[in-house]
Amino acid sequence: MQLENIDLTKLSVSPANMRNAKKPPDISDILPSVRVRGVLVPLLVRPNGSADTFEIVAGRRRYHAATTVAEEGGSDGPLPCAILEEGDDAAALEASLIENLVRENPDEVTQWEQFTQLVKKGRKAAEIADTFGMDEKTVGRILALGNLLPPIRKAYGREEIDAATVRHLTLASKAQQKAWLALFKDEEAYAPRGGQLKAWLFGGASISVSAAIFDMADFKGQTISDLFAEDGYFADADQFWEAQTAAIEAKKAEYLENGWSDVQIIPQDSYFQTWDHEKTTKRKGGRVYIDVSAKGEVTFHEGYLTAKEARARETGQTSGATEKPVRPEITGPMTEYINLHRHAAVRCELAASPYVALRVMVAHAICGSPLWNVKVQEQRSRKEAVTESIETSVAEARFDESRRAVLAVLGFDADEPTVTLGHETRNGMSGLLLRLLDVPDSVVMEILGVVMAETLAAGSDLVEILGVHLDVEMADYWTADAAFFDLVRDREVLTALLTDVGGASIAAANASEKTKTVKGIISDHLTGENGREKQENWLPRWMAFPPSAYTERGGVGTVSAAERAKWMMEDDESSEPEPLDAAETAPEKDEEERIAA
């Protein structure tokens, strides 16, 4: 490689440059420096077939900045260049990639295009990984995008499809990809995404290959590999369960042959409750419990008896069928008496232990109980366009990040659609409470926030009160989309909306225009297109906190709810409750120290 100063007129951008086909680059950050000092860092170039002309492999932005300065009447002198050897396409590609990856990570589709060219020129995935400081698995994941249909890959590159959806589409056959793409392109249809897409691909049941306890080499059914990870899924759930059930029965027979007194298989709709069992050795009659989840996972609990059986053995009693039934020590009414007194004592202590009570409440909200009826507010509408608008909104994307963080903390499946009522706890609410007792207060509060958010009723007075109290700025979360415009049908309201964004004179001038035309003008004002003045952060009055109406006709649900909420807040302020004694409100010191420890 040699260094030379080369005239601008003899330079052009190489097709090997990663960003060659993209729009002209943003040079605003480097242009002032180039105007004053010129180009200081050499461009990477190579001969392009002519004796004295070269093409730029890396340094496209510096070249465009120098060209701009020359067009402005500034210096048009030669640029410092480092010349690659002629014909080394792979080296040129790598040089362009390295510079662009260091400056700004290109999207995965652009990386796929360039990595694919490197593979065609003889580079292996391991070599590409070493060159760009990536692990080989990441390079393999990017190369796997080649298994997608080109329209899906292009939509991903335009960020019209999220990464989770693309990951699941790599599991799909070409026919399934075509079917999904048809739904994606149909404005009247709904294309499932994320976790819903996986359920769509597998007919509602997705079982990981890692759940199998049988030898996969002997499995005759089909599995589908997840090209973005090391795992895969069974294409046919029935075939999986046939093989899994046979393996479970074989394992049961093996345990019995090895001298275990009994082996019990717990069905999918039940759980092995450790708190109701005691660890017991094989010699003392301990049995094996095989716990099977709905997702195919199998857990073996070796050496357990029920608590009742363990107590009976400690007192020398047996459970032979010929023995005379032993009369219980206490009667049914006495049992009820004891239970109620113990309950009264525990709830008295619980009321004075807010840190524990908080965790019990969260466990109840997640699991439900005989006294709690917990429901999740579904973010779905009868209109698919409305559902899609919500699912793709900024607010839902941010909330999904919080939800996934909570799922990870609690050890739940990351693909569960909700934290509330959306998991499989191995030990029911008791097991969940033990997990929560090990979690710091700050994390419990985050979990509580997500659970409460999932169970907050839409359209309720509570939403209005919270929106005002939390100073929710809807402009941070919402922008007008196609679903919004499609739902606005009232002519008077449309005129009022146009007055909002364009002013009274524009609204009056278009008063007789068709509804579609008025919507287009409103949209132009929101985007700044077609010569319209752009209106930043616009919200319809119904969307703000507190909301208001455009006409005297009313009938707007959010406004009615807000009026009720306002009345309730005013009524609450007029009658302030007497403050509790300081001793009553302070958390119990011992309890606080125990949780902190």
Disulfide bonds with the S-S distance in Angstrom:
none
